[in-house]
């Protein structure tokens, strides 16, 4: 049974629920996007708010933080780019005709998905729409991006020379499909059919040519992103699959059935189920052998990823936890109650490191014993064969 923990800091600056939390690549800042129509910038060094971005005319649905710039998208149909130092709005990207619910920054591109059934590509610096991806029959909920260079073999590169300069966008929609698009032309390269419910989450493993999609049909599906072939269907959840995390060929899936499951990607075997949530699992994050989850029951939890044992419950939020981040052994949880809470997880991390060290030591001794036993048995076998004149 996990013990309860209290937050080391509670940040209450927002006047509405926090919908998303983003950590900068250098780990120095956090960005929160809120129902109050503003975004706030926080320092991970002192946990203070160092920026307040105002300008959206409706609530912020999602946000993304780079080291130099912040990006927010909103129900006001726009995306904005902000200077993290001055707080100045640097660009407004207009073109969507409904709520923009997801953005993704890759290279010099900004991608967006909307309830207007389209995804779009923008030039980050020029404030200009480059491409529109039109073909979904309903809302575009989730995005992923990769380059053809990441997935094609050398011999294929020679045959597909034209493709090499092209990036690809992956979109998941409430129309039950996943689509793959050429960014340069806006043309649909593949439509991945199989789900019978809305596609809520995507995770890409480009080096292994695999895409994972989670859906309201209770399944996770694996696809070959070169051929479009459906490789596996993971079927044990009893509710919508809301979030996914891929670590070392282990796939973690959070669901409305109040559980997280761990799957071996290569075999499709479910090897662990993490229970004790009293509502949907809305977000999850793997860190140093620990699985952290956020739930609709307003609690965050820490599980031993291998054994599934609950190690700690983080209580204090009043509504659903929408997003979590981890940096320098601090856990950050953002909730629809409007607060950002910061928790010290050093104790859990230390205990887990000691446990892992102990397990490796035991495994090492066991392996050594096994080697000696095999050596002894081999010697005995040779002696028996010699005695029998074989």
N, C-alpha and C positions, 0 to 999 in steps of 0.2 A: 504494500500500500504506500503510495507516494505521500510525502509530507507537503504541507502548504507553505508557500513563500510569499513575502510581501515585497512590493516594488521599492527600489532604492530612490526612485524619482517618478513623480507623476506630472506630466506637462498638460496643462488645461487651457492653453491659449486659444484653441479653435472653438468656434461657436456652433459647430455642427459635427456630425459623424465624420470620422476619417475613413476614406474609401481605399486609400493605397499609401504605401510606405516604400520609398526607394533609397538605396544606399549608393553613394558615389563609388566609382571604381577604386579610388585611393583610400576609401574608408573614412574620410575626414568629415563627411556631411551626410545628413539624412534629409529627405524631402517628404512632406506629408501633403496629400491632396484631400480636400474636405467638402462636405455638403454645404458649408458656409460660403462656397465660391472662391475661397482663397487657398493658396499653398503656403507652407512655412518651411523654412530651412533651419536645420538644427545642427549644432556642432557635436560630434561624438566625443570631443575632448572635454567639454564642460556641460554637455546636455542642455545648453541654452539655445533659445530661438535667436538666430542671427539674420533672418530675412523673412519678409512678409510680402507675398506676391498677390496683388489685387488687380482685377481688371475683367475677369470672367463675369458674364451676366447670369450664370446659373451654376449649379454645383459641379465640382470637379470629380470626374469618374475615375481617373487614372493619372499617374505621374511617373516621370522617368528622370533620373539625375545623372548627368555626366560631371566630370571634374570642373568644367568651366561654365556649363550652362544647365538650366533646368527646363523640362518640358512638361506641360500639363494639357489635358484634353477635358472637354466639358459637355454638359447637356446643352450649352448654348451653340453647338454645332462647330465650334472652333478649337484649334490647337494653338497654344502660345509657347514661345521660347523666352526664357528669362536669363538675365545676367546674375550669377550667384553672388557677385560682390556688391553690385549697386542695387539689385532688386528691380532694375529697369526691364520693361518688356521689350525684347529685341525684335520679335516678329509675331505676326498673327497669320495663321494659315486658314484661309476660308475656302469653302467649296462643298463641304458636306451639308446635307439638307436635313439631318436629324442628329440625335445624340451621338457623339464620338465616344466610344467606350473603351478603346484600347489603342495605345501607340507603341511603336518599337523603333529604336534608333540603331542604325547599322551603317558604318562607314559615313558617307556624306548623305545618306538617305534617312528620311523620316517616313515611317509607314503608319497608317491609321486604319482602324476598322470602325464601322458605324452601323447604327440601326437603319440607315438609308439603303442597306443591302450592298454597299460597296466598300472596297478597301481602296486606299489611295497612297501614292508615293509622292513625297515632296523633296525638293532640294533644301537641305537644312539651312544653308547660307543665303539662298536667293529668295526665300519666302514664296516659292513658286511650285505649283503642282506639276509634277513630271508625268505621272501616269494615273489612270483610273482602272480599277479591276472590277468589272461588272459581269455578273453571271449568277451570283447567289440569289435564291428566291426569298431569303429572309435575312435577319440581322447577322452581321459579321461580329463574332464575339472574341475571337482569339487569333493571334498572329505568331508566325515563326519565319525566320529568314536564313537562307544559306546560299553559298556560291556553288555553281556546277563544278568548280575546281575542287571542292571538298569531297565530291562523291564519285567522279569519273576516274576509271583506271587510265593508265598511260596510253594504252592502245586505243581506248575510247576517245581520249583527248585528241588524238591525231584524226580520228574519223569525224569527231564532232568539234572541229576547230572553231566553228562559228559560235557554238554554245559557250565556249570557254570564257568569253567576255561578259556573260550574262549571269546576273544574280536571280534567285528565285524567291518568291514570297509564298508562304503557306497560310491559308485562311481556314478557320473552322466556323461553322454557322449553325444557326437554329434550324436550317433547312435539312439537317442531318448529314450534310456532306462536308468533306475536306477538299479544298481545291489548291492546286499548285500552279503558280503563274510565272511566266517570264516577265521580269521587271522591265526590261527594255521595250517590249512590245505591248505589254498588258494582256497578252494572249494566254488563255488557260492551257497549261501543259498537260495536266491530269485532273480528273475528278475521282476522288477515292470514295467508293460506295460500299456501304455495309452497315453503318450505324442506322438505328431506327429512332433515334432521339437527337436532341440538340447536342452539338459538340461544344463542350464547355472549356476544355483545356487541351493544349498541345505541348509536347516536348520533343525536341529534335536531337538525334544522335547522328550528325552528319558523317563522321569517320566510319561508322558502321552502316551507313545508308538507311537508317531506321527513323521512323516517325511514330510517336505514340499519341493516341487521341483518347480522351475520356468523355463520356456522354451521359445524358439523362436516361439512356437505355440500359444503364447499370453496368456497361461493359467498358473495357479498355481494349483498343485494337492497335496492333503493330503493323506498319506498312513499310514496304521497300520503296524508298523515295525516288529510285531510278526507274523501276518497272511499274510502280503503282500496285504491286501485288500485296494482298492482305496476308500477313505472315502468321499471326496468332490472334486469338480472342481470349481475353481474361474475363471470366464470367462469374466470379464468386460474390461480388458485391450485391447487396439487396436494396441499393438506392443509387441515385445519381452520383457519378464520379466527378468531383468538383475540382480537385487539384492533383498534380503529379510532380514527382521529384525523381531524378535518375542519378544514381551514384554507384560507380564500380559495377555496372551491369546488374544492379539491383534497382527495381522500380517500386517506388512507394506511391500509393494512391489513397487519397482522402475522399470520403464519401458521405452522402446524406444518411447512410445507414449507421452513422455514428462510429465507424471504425476506419482505421488505416490498415492497408494490407501491403505486405512486401512480397514481390515476385522476382524469381530468377528469370531475367530476360531471355537467356539462351534456351531454357527448357519450357518456360511458361508456368513453372511450378510455383504455387503460393507457399511461402515458407514461414510466414509470420502474420499474425493479426494483432493489432494494437487496439485494446478496448478501453472502457471507462468513460468515454465521452458521453455526455447526456444530450447532445444535439449534433447536428451536422458538423463534419470536419471541414472548415472553410479554408485553411491554409496550413502548409507544413514546410519544414526546413530541416535538412540533415546537417549535423555538425559534430565532428570528432567522435563518431560512434554513438551519438545520441540523436534521436528523432524528436524534434520539437513540433507541436501541433497547436493550432488555434481553432476554437470551436464556437458554434452558435450558443453554447451554454455559458459564454463569457469567460471561460478559463483557457489558459495555455497549459500544456503538459509536456513533460520530458520523459521519454521512454528509452530504455536500453535498446538500441536498434536490433541487436542480435537476439536477446532473450525475450524481448517484448515486455519486460517488467517496467511498470510505471515507477519512475524515480522521484518526480516532483509535480505538484500542481501549483500553478501561479494564479491566485485569486485576487480580484480587485476590480476588474472591469464590470460594467453593468449590462453591456450588450455584446453582440457578436464581435469577435476578433477577426478583422478583415485581412490583416497582413502581419507578418513577422520578419524581422531581420536580426542577424547576429554579427557582432563585431567586438573584438578584444574581450571575449568572454562576458559580454553583456548581451542580454536578450531584449529586443525592442518589440513591443506589441502595440498595434494601432487598432482602435475599436470604433464601432459605430456610436459609442457613448461620447466621442469627441476627444478622448484622451490618448496620449502617447505615454506608455508606461515602460520603465527601464528596470530590468531585473539583473541581479548579479548571479551568474551561473558558474563562477569559478569553482565552487565546491563540487557541483555535479561533474564538471569537466575533470577535476583532479581525481575524484573517485573512479570515474570511468577509465582514465589513463592508467591508474593503478590496477584496475580489474583487467584491462587489456594486456598490461605488462605481465600480470600473474598468469593469465591464460596462455600467453606466448611461451612463458617459462615452462608451464605444465606440458604444453604441446611439444616443446623442445625435448624435455625429459622423456616424454612418451615416445617420441620419434626415435630418440637415442636408444631406449630400451627395445623398441621394435627392431632397430637395426642390429643390435647385439643378439637379440633372439633369433633373427633370420640367419645371422652369421653362425651362431651355435648350431641351429638346425641344419644348415648347409654342411657344416663340418661333420655332424653326426651322420648325415646322409652319405657323405663321401666315405666315412669309415665303414658304414654298413655295406656299401657297394664293394669296397676293397675286401672285406671279410667274405663276401659272397662270391668274390672272384669276378665281379661284373666289370 
